[in-house]
Amino acid sequence: MIASPLPPMPSVRKIQGKILTIAKYVDDLCRKNGIGYCIAAGTALGAVRHSGFIPWDDDLDIYMTPCDYERFRKAFVLDNPRDFVLQEWYIADKHLEYAKVRLNGTTFVEAVSKDRKDIHQGIFMDIFILHKVPRNPFVRRWIWFLSKFTTLYALSKRNWFPKTKMQAMLIRALAFLPCRWIANVTYRWLGRYDSLSEGFAYGYWTVHYSFHQGLFPPSFYSPVKPLPFEDTTLLAPVAVKEMLGVVYGDYMTLPSENEREAAVHALFADTECDYTRYFPDAAPVNGCLQSVPLLEPPRPGFP
Protein backbone atom coordinates (compact mmCIF):
# COMPACT_ATOMS: atom_id res chain seq x y z
CA MET A 1 0.00 0.00 0.00
CA ILE A 2 0.99 3.63 -0.48
CA ALA A 3 2.61 5.23 2.54
CA SER A 4 0.65 8.16 3.97
CA PRO A 5 0.02 11.01 4.53
CA LEU A 6 -0.22 12.06 0.89
CA PRO A 7 0.19 15.58 -0.47
CA PRO A 8 -2.51 17.07 -2.72
CA MET A 9 -2.78 15.60 -6.19
CA PRO A 10 -1.16 17.69 -8.95
CA SER A 11 -3.39 18.95 -11.74
CA VAL A 12 -3.88 16.83 -14.82
CA ARG A 13 -2.08 19.56 -16.75
CA LYS A 14 1.06 19.18 -14.61
CA ILE A 15 1.02 15.41 -15.12
CA GLN A 16 0.61 15.96 -18.86
CA GLY A 17 3.70 18.18 -18.86
CA LYS A 18 5.81 15.32 -17.46
CA ILE A 19 4.29 12.82 -19.91
CA LEU A 20 5.19 15.18 -22.73
CA THR A 21 8.81 15.14 -21.56
CA ILE A 22 8.81 11.35 -21.99
CA ALA A 23 7.09 11.55 -25.39
CA LYS A 24 9.62 14.05 -26.70
CA TYR A 25 12.48 11.75 -25.72
CA VAL A 26 10.86 8.69 -27.32
CA ASP A 27 10.00 10.62 -30.48
CA ASP A 28 13.55 11.98 -30.78
CA LEU A 29 15.11 8.55 -30.23
CA CYS A 30 12.83 7.00 -32.86
CA ARG A 31 13.44 9.69 -35.47
CA LYS A 32 17.21 9.59 -34.97
CA ASN A 33 17.24 5.83 -35.48
CA GLY A 34 14.57 5.55 -38.19
CA ILE A 35 12.23 3.59 -35.90
CA GLY A 36 8.57 3.50 -36.80
CA TYR A 37 5.78 4.38 -34.39
CA CYS A 38 2.48 6.24 -34.43
CA ILE A 39 0.30 7.84 -31.77
CA ALA A 40 -2.70 5.73 -30.79
CA ALA A 41 -6.15 5.79 -29.22
CA GLY A 42 -6.92 8.89 -27.10
CA THR A 43 -3.54 10.43 -27.93
CA ALA A 44 -4.40 10.47 -31.63
CA LEU A 45 -7.86 11.76 -30.76
CA GLY A 46 -6.36 14.54 -28.66
CA ALA A 47 -3.95 15.51 -31.43
CA VAL A 48 -6.76 15.89 -33.97
CA ARG A 49 -9.44 17.38 -31.71
CA HIS A 50 -7.32 19.43 -29.26
CA SER A 51 -3.89 19.73 -30.94
CA GLY A 52 -2.45 17.98 -27.89
CA PHE A 53 -3.68 16.08 -24.86
CA ILE A 54 -7.36 15.55 -24.26
CA PRO A 55 -7.71 18.08 -21.40
CA TRP A 56 -8.93 15.53 -18.84
CA ASP A 57 -6.71 12.60 -19.90
CA ASP A 58 -3.54 11.66 -18.00
CA ASP A 59 -1.84 9.22 -20.36
CA LEU A 60 -0.19 9.00 -23.78
CA ASP A 61 -0.21 5.96 -26.06
CA ILE A 62 1.73 4.94 -29.13
CA TYR A 63 1.72 1.87 -31.38
CA MET A 64 4.77 -0.06 -32.53
CA THR A 65 5.10 -3.28 -34.47
CA PRO A 66 7.17 -6.05 -32.85
CA CYS A 67 10.04 -5.29 -35.25
CA ASP A 68 10.00 -1.57 -34.51
CA TYR A 69 9.76 -2.24 -30.78
CA GLU A 70 12.84 -4.48 -30.83
CA ARG A 71 14.78 -1.75 -32.63
CA PHE A 72 13.51 0.82 -30.13
CA ARG A 73 14.50 -1.39 -27.21
CA LYS A 74 18.04 -1.77 -28.54
CA ALA A 75 18.36 1.97 -29.17
CA PHE A 76 17.02 2.73 -25.69
CA VAL A 77 19.48 0.39 -23.99
CA LEU A 78 22.36 1.77 -26.05
CA ASP A 79 21.35 5.32 -25.14
CA ASN A 80 21.00 4.25 -21.47
CA PRO A 81 19.08 7.37 -20.41
CA ARG A 82 19.47 8.57 -16.85
CA ASP A 83 15.94 9.97 -16.60
CA PHE A 84 13.88 7.11 -18.02
CA VAL A 85 13.18 3.41 -17.49
CA LEU A 86 11.72 1.08 -20.12
CA GLN A 87 9.30 -1.14 -18.23
CA GLU A 88 8.14 -4.31 -20.01
CA TRP A 89 4.95 -6.05 -18.88
CA TYR A 90 4.49 -9.78 -19.38
CA ILE A 91 1.56 -12.13 -18.99
CA ALA A 92 3.08 -14.93 -21.08
CA ASP A 93 6.63 -16.25 -20.97
CA LYS A 94 8.93 -14.22 -23.23
CA HIS A 95 5.98 -12.55 -25.02
CA LEU A 96 5.69 -8.80 -24.43
CA GLU A 97 2.20 -7.61 -23.49
CA TYR A 98 3.01 -3.89 -23.63
CA ALA A 99 5.68 -1.51 -22.39
CA LYS A 100 5.83 1.74 -20.47
CA VAL A 101 8.53 4.40 -20.50
CA ARG A 102 8.67 5.74 -16.94
CA LEU A 103 10.11 9.05 -15.74
CA ASN A 104 12.45 8.93 -12.76
CA GLY A 105 11.81 11.38 -9.93
CA THR A 106 8.03 11.20 -10.27
CA THR A 107 5.11 9.13 -8.97
CA PHE A 108 2.06 7.77 -10.77
CA VAL A 109 0.13 5.02 -9.00
CA GLU A 110 -2.75 3.23 -10.71
CA ALA A 111 -5.32 1.13 -8.88
CA VAL A 112 -4.07 -2.00 -10.65
CA SER A 113 -0.54 -1.55 -9.25
CA LYS A 114 -1.11 0.14 -5.90
CA ASP A 115 0.10 -2.90 -3.94
CA ARG A 116 3.22 -3.59 -5.96
CA LYS A 117 6.54 -2.72 -4.38
CA ASP A 118 8.55 -4.52 -7.04
CA ILE A 119 8.00 -2.09 -9.91
CA HIS A 120 8.88 1.45 -10.94
CA GLN A 121 5.82 3.65 -10.41
CA GLY A 122 6.81 6.91 -12.05
CA ILE A 123 4.78 8.91 -14.57
CA PHE A 124 4.72 7.06 -17.90
CA MET A 125 3.65 6.72 -21.51
CA ASP A 126 2.46 3.43 -23.01
CA ILE A 127 3.81 1.48 -25.98
CA PHE A 128 1.25 -0.94 -27.43
CA ILE A 129 2.28 -3.69 -29.83
CA LEU A 130 0.46 -4.14 -33.16
CA HIS A 131 0.50 -7.68 -34.53
CA LYS A 132 -0.45 -8.72 -38.05
CA VAL A 133 -3.43 -10.96 -38.80
CA PRO A 134 -4.12 -12.68 -42.15
CA ARG A 135 -7.15 -12.20 -44.42
CA ASN A 136 -8.81 -15.40 -43.23
CA PRO A 137 -11.89 -14.22 -41.27
CA PHE A 138 -11.97 -17.33 -39.08
CA VAL A 139 -8.35 -16.85 -38.01
CA ARG A 140 -9.04 -13.19 -37.23
CA ARG A 141 -12.00 -14.11 -35.03
CA TRP A 142 -9.96 -16.81 -33.30
CA ILE A 143 -7.17 -14.36 -32.46
CA TRP A 144 -9.76 -11.81 -31.28
CA PHE A 145 -11.25 -14.42 -28.94
CA LEU A 146 -7.85 -15.42 -27.56
CA SER A 147 -6.93 -11.75 -27.05
CA LYS A 148 -10.10 -11.15 -25.04
CA PHE A 149 -9.37 -14.14 -22.84
CA THR A 150 -5.83 -12.93 -22.19
CA THR A 151 -7.06 -9.42 -21.36
CA LEU A 152 -9.51 -10.81 -18.80
CA TYR A 153 -6.81 -13.02 -17.29
CA ALA A 154 -4.40 -10.09 -16.97
CA LEU A 155 -7.05 -7.87 -15.37
CA SER A 156 -7.92 -10.59 -12.88
CA LYS A 157 -4.32 -10.46 -11.59
CA ARG A 158 -4.11 -6.66 -11.33
CA ASN A 159 -6.54 -5.39 -8.67
CA TRP A 160 -9.27 -5.01 -11.28
CA PHE A 161 -12.85 -5.39 -10.08
CA PRO A 162 -15.57 -6.73 -12.41
CA LYS A 163 -18.18 -4.18 -13.42
CA THR A 164 -20.93 -6.62 -14.38
CA LYS A 165 -22.23 -9.99 -13.15
CA MET A 166 -21.06 -11.60 -16.38
CA GLN A 167 -17.52 -10.32 -15.85
CA ALA A 168 -17.58 -11.62 -12.27
CA MET A 169 -18.70 -15.05 -13.47
CA LEU A 170 -15.94 -15.15 -16.08
CA ILE A 171 -13.32 -14.14 -13.51
CA ARG A 172 -14.43 -16.97 -11.20
CA ALA A 173 -14.30 -19.43 -14.11
CA LEU A 174 -10.63 -18.59 -14.68
CA ALA A 175 -9.75 -20.37 -11.42
CA PHE A 176 -10.55 -23.69 -13.11
CA LEU A 177 -8.54 -23.10 -16.28
CA PRO A 178 -4.80 -23.47 -17.05
CA CYS A 179 -4.62 -19.74 -17.70
CA ARG A 180 -0.85 -19.32 -17.89
CA TRP A 181 -0.63 -22.08 -20.50
CA ILE A 182 -3.49 -20.53 -22.51
CA ALA A 183 -1.80 -17.11 -22.33
CA ASN A 184 1.37 -18.57 -23.83
CA VAL A 185 -0.67 -20.19 -26.62
CA THR A 186 -2.45 -16.88 -27.23
CA TYR A 187 0.75 -14.91 -27.64
CA ARG A 188 2.18 -17.50 -30.01
CA TRP A 189 -0.92 -16.99 -32.15
CA LEU A 190 -0.59 -13.20 -31.90
CA GLY A 191 2.93 -13.32 -33.32
CA ARG A 192 2.35 -16.09 -35.83
CA TYR A 193 1.67 -13.80 -38.81
CA ASP A 194 4.07 -10.92 -38.13
CA SER A 195 6.27 -11.93 -41.09
CA LEU A 196 3.49 -11.33 -43.63
CA SER A 197 4.38 -8.68 -46.21
CA GLU A 198 0.98 -8.49 -47.91
CA GLY A 199 -2.60 -9.61 -47.39
CA PHE A 200 -2.67 -8.62 -43.73
CA ALA A 201 -4.27 -6.21 -41.30
CA TYR A 202 -3.20 -5.19 -37.80
CA GLY A 203 -5.16 -6.49 -34.84
CA TYR A 204 -5.15 -4.85 -31.42
CA TRP A 205 -7.71 -6.41 -29.11
CA THR A 206 -5.97 -6.63 -25.74
CA VAL A 207 -8.15 -3.71 -24.61
CA HIS A 208 -11.90 -3.03 -24.56
CA TYR A 209 -12.07 -2.67 -28.36
CA SER A 210 -14.70 -4.65 -30.24
CA PHE A 211 -13.63 -6.85 -33.15
CA HIS A 212 -14.09 -4.07 -35.73
CA GLN A 213 -12.61 -1.32 -33.52
CA GLY A 214 -9.35 -3.24 -33.17
CA LEU A 215 -8.90 -4.36 -36.78
CA PHE A 216 -6.70 -1.89 -38.67
CA PRO A 217 -5.55 -1.79 -42.30
CA PRO A 218 -1.79 -1.19 -42.79
CA SER A 219 -2.50 2.49 -43.55
CA PHE A 220 -3.49 2.99 -39.90
CA TYR A 221 0.17 2.51 -38.93
CA SER A 222 2.17 3.70 -41.93
CA PRO A 223 2.89 6.02 -43.67
CA VAL A 224 3.06 8.64 -40.94
CA LYS A 225 3.21 12.41 -40.78
CA PRO A 226 4.19 14.88 -38.04
CA LEU A 227 1.07 16.12 -36.27
CA PRO A 228 1.03 19.14 -33.92
CA PHE A 229 0.88 18.03 -30.30
CA GLU A 230 1.15 20.68 -27.60
CA ASP A 231 4.46 22.52 -28.31
CA THR A 232 5.95 19.77 -30.48
CA THR A 233 4.92 17.25 -33.15
CA LEU A 234 4.41 13.51 -32.84
CA LEU A 235 4.07 10.98 -35.65
CA ALA A 236 0.53 10.02 -36.65
CA PRO A 237 -0.77 7.88 -39.50
CA VAL A 238 -1.63 9.80 -42.65
CA ALA A 239 -5.01 8.04 -42.30
CA VAL A 240 -5.39 9.17 -38.67
CA LYS A 241 -8.93 10.54 -39.15
CA GLU A 242 -10.08 7.31 -40.75
CA MET A 243 -8.56 5.41 -37.80
CA LEU A 244 -10.40 7.63 -35.30
CA GLY A 245 -13.66 7.08 -37.15
CA VAL A 246 -13.30 3.31 -36.80
CA VAL A 247 -12.39 3.46 -33.11
CA TYR A 248 -14.62 6.29 -31.87
CA GLY A 249 -17.27 6.95 -34.50
CA ASP A 250 -18.19 10.66 -34.16
CA TYR A 251 -14.85 11.50 -32.56
CA MET A 252 -15.29 15.29 -32.61
CA THR A 253 -18.20 15.16 -30.15
CA LEU A 254 -17.09 15.69 -26.54
CA PRO A 255 -17.91 12.92 -24.04
CA SER A 256 -20.09 13.29 -20.94
CA GLU A 257 -18.68 14.42 -17.61
CA ASN A 258 -18.81 10.84 -16.28
CA GLU A 259 -16.80 9.59 -19.25
CA ARG A 260 -14.25 12.35 -18.70
CA GLU A 261 -13.81 11.33 -15.06
CA ALA A 262 -13.35 7.70 -16.11
CA ALA A 263 -10.44 8.74 -18.37
CA VAL A 264 -8.27 9.64 -15.35
CA HIS A 265 -5.91 6.75 -14.63
CA ALA A 266 -4.00 8.00 -11.57
CA LEU A 267 -5.01 6.86 -8.12
CA PHE A 268 -2.23 9.13 -6.88
CA ALA A 269 0.51 11.14 -8.57
CA ASP A 270 3.38 13.44 -7.69
CA THR A 271 5.23 15.36 -10.39
CA GLU A 272 8.12 16.36 -8.13
CA CYS A 273 8.89 13.38 -5.87
CA ASP A 274 10.11 9.90 -6.72
CA TYR A 275 7.71 7.00 -6.11
CA THR A 276 10.14 5.51 -3.57
CA ARG A 277 9.02 8.24 -1.16
CA TYR A 278 5.61 6.56 -1.05
CA PHE A 279 6.88 3.00 -1.40
CA PRO A 280 9.81 3.00 1.06
CA ASP A 281 10.29 -0.76 0.62
CA ALA A 282 10.32 -0.56 -3.18
CA ALA A 283 12.90 -2.69 -4.91
CA PRO A 284 15.53 -0.62 -6.76
CA VAL A 285 15.61 -0.61 -10.55
CA ASN A 286 19.02 -1.61 -11.83
CA GLY A 287 19.72 0.02 -15.16
CA CYS A 288 17.20 1.39 -17.63
CA LEU A 289 15.15 -1.81 -18.16
CA GLN A 290 12.62 -3.49 -15.90
CA SER A 291 10.59 -6.65 -16.54
CA VAL A 292 7.19 -6.92 -14.81
CA PRO A 293 5.64 -10.39 -14.40
CA LEU A 294 2.10 -11.07 -13.25
CA LEU A 295 1.35 -10.12 -9.66
CA GLU A 296 0.33 -13.62 -8.61
CA PRO A 297 1.75 -17.05 -9.53
CA PRO A 298 -0.52 -19.51 -11.35
CA ARG A 299 -2.64 -21.89 -9.25
CA PRO A 300 -0.84 -25.02 -7.98
CA GLY A 301 -1.24 -27.88 -10.42
CA PHE A 302 -1.58 -25.65 -13.47
CA PRO A 303 1.15 -24.56 -15.92
N, C-alpha and C positions, 0 to 999 in steps of 0.2 A: 504494500500500500504506500501511497504518497505520504511523506513526512509532513506534518503540519506544525505551526500555522502557515497558511498560504497567503502570499500577497495578492492584491487585486489582479484580475486578469487583464492583460494588455488588450488594446483594441484589435479588431480584425485587421485594420489597416496596418498596424505595426507588425503583426505577424506576416502579412503579405509582403512587407518590405524585406523581411529576412528571407522569405521564400524566393523573392525575386533575386536576391544575392546568389542563392544556390542556382537558380535557373540561368543566370548570366554566366556563371562558371561552366555549367554543363553545356550550354550553347556554344561558348567559346572553344571548349575542348573538342566538341564535335566538329565544328567548322574547321578548326586547325588541322584535324586529322581526317577530314572527309568522311565522317561517320553520319549515317542517316538517322533521322528521328523526325517526329512531327508532334505538335501539341495535340492533346486528346480531350475528349469528353467536355467537362465544364470549362476547362482552360481554353479550348477552341471556341466554345460558346462565348466566353468572356471576351476573347480577342475580337470576335466579330461584333458582338452586341455592345461591349463597353470599352473597346480598345485597351483591354487589360483584364485584371481580375474581375470576376463577378463580385460586386461590392460586399456581399455577405458570405463569401466562400473563403475558406482558410486552407486550401490546398492547390497544388499545381500538378498536372498529369501530362506525361508524354508517352508516345508509343515508340517502340523499337522492335525490329525483327530479331530473332535469335542471333543471326550473323552480325548485325550492327551492334547488338548488346555485347557480344564477345569482344568486338573491336573496341568498344567504349570501355569495357572493363580493363582491358590491357592498357589502354591509354591512361586511364585513371590511376592504375597501380604504378605505371611508369612516372606519371606526374607526381604521385605521392603527396597530395595536397595536405597542408597542415590544418586547414579549416573545415575539411569535409570528411565524411565517412560514407563509403558505399556499403549499404546494408542489404544483404540478399536473403529473401524469405523463401523457405522451403516447406512443402507439405509432402513431397515425394523425394525419394533418395536421388540426389544428383540432378534433379529437374527443377529449375528456377521457377517459382510461382510469380514473383515480381520483385522489384528492388526499390529501395529508397536511398536518396542522397541526403544525409543528415548534416546539419550545421552544428559544429562544436560551439560550446559556450551558450547554448540556448536549451529550452525545455519545451516539449510538446507531447503531452500525454493523452492518448486516446483511451476510451473505455475498454477496448479489446486488449490493451497492453498495460493497464494500470497496475497489475500485480507482478509484472516482470522486472526483475532486478538484473537480468542477464543481458539486456540489450540497451543499445544507445537510444535515448529518447529525446533527441534534439528536434528542432523544427526541420521539416523535410519536404522534398518533392518526390513524386512517384514515377517509376519507370515500369510501364506495362508491356508485356511481350505479345506481339502479334504473330500467330502461327498460320501457316497456309493450310487450306482445305481444298480437296479436289472438287470437280464439277458434280460428281455422283451425289444426288440428293439424299440417298440413304446413309452414306458415309457422313455427310454434313450433319444430319440429324443425330446420328450415333455419337459424334464428337460433342455436339451440343448437350446431349443427355449426360455424357460422362463429365463434361465441364460443370454442369449444374450439381451433380453429385459431389464433385470435389469441392466446389464452393461451399456447399452445406457442411461438409465434413470440416473444412478449415474454420468456418464460423463457429462450429460447435466446440472447437478447442480454444476459442479466443474471446471468452467473456461475452459472447453474443447471446442475447435473449430472443427467443422466437416471438414473432409479432402476431401470429395466428395459431389456431388450434392445429391446423394442418402442418405447419412448420414444427410445432412441438411434437407431433406424432412422428414426423420424419426424423427429428433429432433423436428421439427415444429408439427408433428402429435401427439407428446407426450402431447402437451398442451390441447388436447381434450380427454385425457384418464385419468381414475382414477389411476394414476401411483403408489401412495403410497399404495393403496389397492392391486394392482397387485404385487407390491414388497413383501408385506407380504405373499400373496399366494405363490409366487415363493419360498421364503425361507422356507415355510412349506413343499413344495415339495422337496426342497434340503435336508432337514433333515429327510424326511419320512422313508428312508431305512437305516439309520445309525445303526440300531440294527441287521442288517443281519450278520450272521456268516459264510455263504457260498453262492455261487451263485451270487456274486456281483463283480462289478468293482468300481474304483474310478472315479468320474467325476469332472473335474475342467475347467469350461467354462466361468467364470466371468472375462475373459481376451480376447485377440484377437485370442485365439486358435480355430482352426476348430473343428468339431465334433470328428474326429479321433485323433487329436493332444491332446485333453483334456480327452481322455478316457483311463484310466490306469488300468492294472491288479493289484491285491494286491501286487505282487512282486515288483512293482514300488515304494512301500512305506516301505515294510518290507519283509524279514530281512534287516538289515543295517550293514554297516562296516565302520570303520574309514578310511577316505580318506585324504591324505595330502592336506592342504590348507594353503598357505603361511607358517608361522612358527608354525602351529598347525595342528590338524586334526578335521574335522567335519564329521558328520554321513551322509552317502550316501547309497542309496539302493544297495544291491549286484548286482541288474540288472540295474545299473545306465547307462551303455552304451546302453542297449536296450531302456531305457527310452529316452535318448538323440536322438536315431535314429528315434523314433516315433515323437518327438517334432520338431527336426531340420533337419532330413534327414542326409545329409553329414556334420556332425557337426564339423569335423576336418578342413574344408575349412574356411579360414578367410573371413569375410564379407567385402563389399566395404567400402570406406572411408565415404560415405554418411550414410551407415547403422551404422558405428561406432559413428558418430556424433549424430545420433538419439538415441543412447543408453545412453546418458548423461541425467540424470533426473533433475539436479540442475539448477534452474534459478539463484540462488545465494547461496553461502555457506561460512561459516567461521568456521574453526576448533578450534579456540581459544576463541571466544566470544559467549556468550549466545544470543539466538535469541531475547530476550527482549531488547537488545541494538538497534535492528532494528525495533522492534514493541513495542515502549514505552508504548502503551496503552494495551498491551497484558494482558489477564486475567491470574492470577496466577494459577498454578496447585497445588491442595491440595492433598498431598500424592503421591503414586506411580502409580495411575490409572487415566486415563482420557477417557471419552466417547465422541465421535465425531459424532453428528448427521449431516444430510444433511445441506448444506449451506442455502438453501431456504426452506420456508414452502410450503406445497402443495397448489395448486390453491384453492381459495374460492369455496365452493360447492362440493369439492371432498374430499374423505377420506384422 
